[in-house]
Amino acid sequence: MDIINCKICFNPYDELEHRPRTLGCGHYFCEQCIDIVISSGIPKCPVCQQTITIKTGSEATLNFALEELVQNVKTLDVNSTSANEETLMPILGLCSIHSSCRLNFVCMTHNMKVCRDCTVVDHKLDKCCVISLQEEIELNRKSTLAGIDLLLKSLKYTKGSLECHIESKDSEIVILESKLEELQQQVIKYQQDIDNMKKSKLSAKQTLSKIKMTEEELLKSKFDLQEITSLPELMTSIDEPMKKINDVQIWEDNIRKEYNLISNFYISTLIQKFPLGVYATENAGEVYRSARILEINNKVHLLALRTLRPPGDTYSLPLSLFETLNSNPEVFISLTYNGSYLGTVYIRVANSEHGRYFRNICCGTYGPAYNGVQLTLVGNTATQEYCQPTPFGVSKTLSFDFKCIGCSHHLNEDGTVNKDLMGNISVANEEREYMKPGKVYAFGDGGFIFPQSASNLQGIPIGEIIQGMEVVEAARSNLGQRHSRQSQNNLYVYEVGMVLFN
């Protein structure tokens, strides 16, 4: 077993000159080799190159766990009765209470290894969840394999995003080089931008190469784990893939933070260059969809998708470039009353299945979006004959003082009524909460609601209002006057979509 041998001199650990000692960085070697490294004039860990601050090897921390393992191996060599027992003894060890019994079980209830006698005395099977060591190792194997599969999928997705990123940087370079010819007074600034983008492109290519290498390593680890039958080898082989999974997950998060698929500067430049419009487009077979991109109040807005082709003399970008831009984005809903623009409500979408579902509806990803939705006031006895919604987890009889704006009748693009925009999401009891003002909740009639105040009624949270609460209040006030006069309801969603940059 390599684990019981020093990684420098390859001698087995013992209780004399080759005692296993752990450095501050976590790597361990025998005491004699640590002394040699310190006296070499380059006191650095041979594995990670971290500086060694101690003066002698005896000052390093003793690795008692490894010493115990070495002792078990020695005991095994003397007392083993079969080849199988020789293989298992270093792993199982002996029970500290029942010294003649091996620790060949795991008590899941108390998270500790136990022997057969322990399962009769202190860890009875009718009170504790006890499994064999073999079962625990198999669980670890399955968990590791599942982690590798998930990581491979994630790396594949990140690889595609980086390829799009490289293409977008090529386009940015072309645009900026053209601007250099037109705007000589900004030559220095734009040249710096070009250099930075070229560095970003080169860095992205290097990262893409690393991802491909990591994919190969993970595939090899997956294949090796599936082929291993020896328990000791499996125990030592699981550690490296698990460490790789943790490292790559952190690495992927850093990649996503460093590489935006499209920059705010790039979109703003396109909007200025093409005054007739910049569009995100998608061609899925016979269906062609597009969404206008606008810059409003220093925020880049992506309007909901429509099954229309952009007009001529406009600029188009593939919709796929924007798909991973924000994991927890803002959506916006612009309201009108009697044809007058009330304003825009900005909502930070919840990082949940229901929040993502709401975002996709606002963006039109699932078909017709909230464009053209007619809103009404619900929860007031004056409106019950007109609209009787059933918020998730709430009885049909709403409290008298529970006032909110809710989605009512929505016309699809073909003129039919659609009430199931939010109606197809699964709901569990633990996902509900008591409704609070300033938040947005799923609506039983297929829409969403803005509560007026805290309530003892429960709903499914899908987002939080971060700007435009005064617009909601104005809409609620207008609807309240409308219901008191029994006049026509003319409150509609004028535009809806997602904020790309802010």
N, C-alpha and C positions, 0 to 999 in steps of 0.2 A: 504493500500500500504506500503510494507516494506521500500520503498525508503524514505518515509517521517518520519520514525521512527529511532531513534538513535540505532546503532548496539550493543551498550553496555548496556544501561539501558532500551531500547525498548520504551522509552517515545517519543511521537510525538514532532517534532521540533516546537519551538515557538519563540517569539521575546524577551523572558526574559532569564531564566537560561538555557534553552535548545536551544539556537540559534545554527544553524549548522555552524561549522567552519572546514576548510580544513587544514590538516597538510602538511608539506613539501613533504611528500611522495605521496600526492594526495588523501589519504583516509580521510574521514570526519566523525566527531562525534559531539555530543552536547558539548557546552562550559563547562558545569558542569562535564561531564565525563572526558574531557581532563584534567581538574584540578585534578581530583581524580587520574588519571594515573600518572601525573607528581609528585604528592605528595606521591605516593606509593613507591618511591625509585627506580623504574625500568621504567624510562621515555622512553618507546619504544612503537611504534605503535602496537596495539593489532592484526593487520592483517598481516603486513609485517615485524614487529620487527625492523624497522628502528628507530634509536635514535631520540627522540624529543628534539630539542635544545631550544625551547622557555621556559619561566619560568611560565607562566600562560596561561590558555585557551583563555583569551581575546586577547592575542597576535597573535593567529592563524588567518588566513585569513577567513573572512566571506564568506560563500557560498551563494552569492546573488541569483544564479539561483535556488538553492534549496529553499531558503526563498520565492522566487516568486512562486514556485510550491506549497509550503505550503499555501500561501495566496490564490492561485487559488482554492485549495481544500476547504479552509474555505468558500470562496465565493460560491463555488459550493454547499456546504452543505446547505447554506442559500437560494440560489436563484434558485436551479435546479427545473425543472418542470416535468422531466421524468427520468426513470431509465437509459435510454440511454444517456441523457445529463449529468447525474451524472458521468457516466463512461468516457465521452469524455472531460469534462471540464478541468481536470488537464493537459490533453495533448494539447488541443487547445489554451487555454488562450484567452485573450482579446486583440484586436488591440489597439496599442498606439495612433493611429490617429482617428479611429472610435471606441470609447470606448465601445459602446454597441454591437459590432460585434465580433464574435469569429474568431480566426485565423484558419479557416478550409480549407485553400488552400495553395499551395506552388508555388511560382514563380521560375521556374527552370532557367530563364534568369538571375535573380538577386540573386538567391540562398537565398531566405528569405520567411518566412511564411507571408501570407496576408489574409485579410478577403474578404467577398463578395463585399463590397463597394470599396475596393482597386482595384479589377479586373475591375471596371468601370471607375476609375479615374486615378491612377498612374500605374497600371499594366493591361492595356487593353489587351483583349484576342487576338486582331489582331496584337499586337506588342510583347507580351510576351508569353512564353510557361508556361501555368498555369495548374497544376494538383491538384487533391484533396489530402488531407492528407492520405486518405485511399490508393490512388494509390501509393503515395511515400512509405508508409509502405510496400505495396505489392512488390514494386521494391526492397526494402531492404531485404525483406524475400527471394525473388528469388535469389538475389545476395549472401546472406548468405548460402542458400542451395547449390548453385552452388560451392561456395568456399569449403564447407564441402565435396562435392563429389570429387572435384579435390584433396583435401588434403587426402582423404581416398585412392584414387588411388596412390598418391605419397607415402603414408605410406606403402601400400602394396608392392610397388616396393622397397622401402628402407628396408623393413623387409626381402625380398628375398635376397637382397644384403648382409645384415648382416649375414644371415644364411650361405651364401657362404663364407663370411669373417671368420666365426667361423670354417668352414671346412678347409679353407686354413691355418688357424693358427694351426690346428691339424697336418696338413702335415708338416708345417714348424718346429713344435716342434720335430716331428719324425726325420726329416733330421738333425737338429742341435744336437739332442741327439746322433745320429750315428757319427757325426763328432767329438763329444767329445771323443769317443773311439779311433778314428784314429789320432787326433791331440791334444795330451796332453798339448803341449805348449800353446794352446789357450783355455784351459779349463775355465779359469775365464771369458774371454770375451764371450764365447758362453753361459756359464751359466747365465750371465747377460741378454743376448739376449732372452734366454728361459723364464726367469722370466718376462721380459717385455712383451713377447708374451702371456704368461699366464694371465697377468694382462689385456692385451688388449682383450683377449678372454672373461674373466670374465666381463670386462666393456661392451663388445658387448652383452653378455647375459643379463646383467642388462638393457641395452638400449633397447634390443628386448622386454623385459618384459614391459618396459614403453610404448613402441609403441603399444603393444597389449592393454594395459589399455587405452591409448589415443584413439585407434580405438573404443573401447567400449563407451567411453565418447562421441565421435563425433557422433556415431550411435544413441545414446540416445538423443543427442541434435537435430539431424536431425528429429528423430521421434517426439520429443516434439514440434518442430517448425511446423511440418506438422499438428499437432493436435490442436494447439492454435487458438482460434477464437476471444478472447478478445484483443482489440487493446492495452490497457495499458500493459497487460501481455506480448503481443508480443513485444512491444517496449523495455521492460526490459529484455526479454529473448534473444533478438538478440545480445545484447552487449557481453555476455559471450562467445558464439561460435565465434564471430568475433575476440575477444581477443585471444581465443584458436588458431584460424587459424594463426594469426600473430605470436604468440609464437612458434607454431610448425614449421612454415616455417623457422624461425631463427634456431630452434633446428635442423631441418633436414640439413640445410646448414652446421652447426657445425659438425654433424655426418659424412657427406660426407668428410669434411676436415680431420677429425680425423681418419676415418677408410678407408684406401685403401684396395681394395679387395685382391690385391696381392702386395707384397713389391718388390722393386728393388733388395734388397738383396736376397730374395727368388729365383727370376728368375736367377740372376747371379750365385747363388749356383747350380741351376739345370743345367745351361749351362756348368759349369765346370765339373759337375759330369757325364753328358751324352754328351760326345764329338760328338756322331753321330747325335745329334739333339734333340731339345725340340720343341714340336708342340702344337698349340692350335687347338682343333678338335671339330667338330660338326656333329652329326649323326641325320639328319632330314629324317626319313623314309628310303627310299631306297638310298638317296643321302648322301654320306659321304664326308665332306670337311675338309681340314686341312690347317694350315698356319705355316710356320717355324718362330721361335723366335730366333733372333740373337742379340748379344751385339757388337755394333760398335761405336768406339770413345766415350765410356762411356754412350752410349744411347742404350736402349733396343728397338729393332725394331720388329714389327710384320708384316711379309710379307703378301701380298694379299692372300686371300683364293683361294684354288684350289680344284677341285673335284678329289682328290687323297688321298689315305691312306698313312700315314707316313711309312717310311721303318722300318724294324725290329731294335731292340736294341735302340729304341728312347724312350723319355718320353713324355707323352701326358697330357695336361690339358684341361678342358672344356672351349670352347670359351666364354661361358656365364660369366666367371670370369672377362673378360676384357671389357665387354660391357659398363660399367659405369665408367671406370677408368678415362677418361678425357672428360669433357663436351665441351672443346674448344681445341682440340688436335693439334699436329703437324702431317702432313703427309710428306712422302718423295718420291721423284721420281729420280731414278738413270738413267743417260743417257749414251748411247754409240754411237760412230760415226765410221763407217767403222770397226766395231768390237773392237775398243779401248774404254776403260772406260774413260768417261769425268769427272764424279763426281756425287754428289748427291745434289739435291735441296730440302731444307726443307721449308715447307709452313705452317704457322699458319692459320688454317681453320677459316673462318668467323663464328661467332655465329649466324647463320641464317639458314633458310630452305635450301637455295642453298648451303651454306657451308657444312651443314651436308650431303646433297646429294652428294657433291663432295668427302667428306671423305669416305662415304660408297662405292662409286665407286672405290676409291683408295684401299680400304680394300677388295673389291670383295664381299661385302655383298649382292649386287643386281645381282650377277652372275659374268661373266667375268670382270676382272678389267682392268686397263690401261696397264698391262703387254703385251709387244709386239706391243704397239701402234707405228705407224710410224709418225714422226713429219715432218713438212715442214715449210717454210718461207712464210707468207702471208702478204698482204698489199703492195707488191712491183709489179710494172707493169711487171717485168720479170717473175713473177710466176703466173699471173692471168689465163693463159691458163691451168696451171696444177691444181690449186686449187682456187675455188671461194667461200670462206666461207661467211656466213652472221652472224656476231656477233649480239647478242640480241640488238634491238633498233638501229641498224646501217644499212644504205642502202647498197646494194650490191656493189656499187662503193666506194672502200676505197681510202683514200688519199694516195698520192704517197710516203710520208715520214712516213707512219704508218707501222712500221716493227715489227713483233712479231713472236714468235714460236708458231705454232698451231697444235692441234691434227688433223690428217688427216684420214688415213685408219687404222682401227683396226680389226684384225682377232680374231674372237671368238675361243674358244678351239676346235670347230668342223671345223675350217677353213673358216667359212663364215665371210663376212664383216659386222661390226656393226658400224654405224655412229650415234647412238642415245643414247650414254651413258649419255650425259647431255641434250639431246633433249626433255625430257619429263617433265621438271620442269616448273611450272607456273611463269609468269613474269608480274609484274605491273610496270607502268611508274615510280612511285616514288622509285622503287628499283634500278634504273639505276644510274650510275654516270659517269662523264668524266674519261676516263681511265688514270691511272697514272703508272709510272714505279715502279717496285718492288712489284706490286700487280698482282693477278691472276684473270682472268675474264672468265665467261661462254662463250662458243664458239658455234656459230650457227650451226655448222656441227656436234654437239654432243660431243665436247671436251673442251679444255681450251686454253687460250693464255697468253703469257707473253709480255706485251707492252714494247717497247724500250724506249719511252719517253712520256711525257704528250701529250694528244691528245684532239681534240675537238669532238672525237667520244665517244659514250656512250656504256657501257657494264654492266653486272651484276657481282659485286664483289663476289668472293667465297673464297678468301684467300690472305695472304700477305707473300712474301718471307722473311724469317728470316735468311737464310744461303744458300750460293751457287749461288749468283748472277753471280759470275765469270763463273760458269758452263753454265748458260744461255747465257752469252756473247760468250763463246767459241762455243757453239752449233750454235748460230746465225751467227758467223763468218764463220764456216765451211759450213753452208747452203748457205750463200751468195756466197762463192767461187764455190760451187757446181752449183748454178743456173747460175752463169756467164759462166761456162764451159759446162752447160747442161749435166753434168755427172749424174750418178745414185745417188739417195737419199738413204743414209744408216744411218740416224739418228733414233734411236729407244729408247723406254723406256725399260731399262733392268730389273729393279726391282721397285716395288711400294708398299706402305703400310703405316702403322701408327707407330709413335714413342710412346711407352708405358711409358717409364721413361726417363727423361733427367736431 
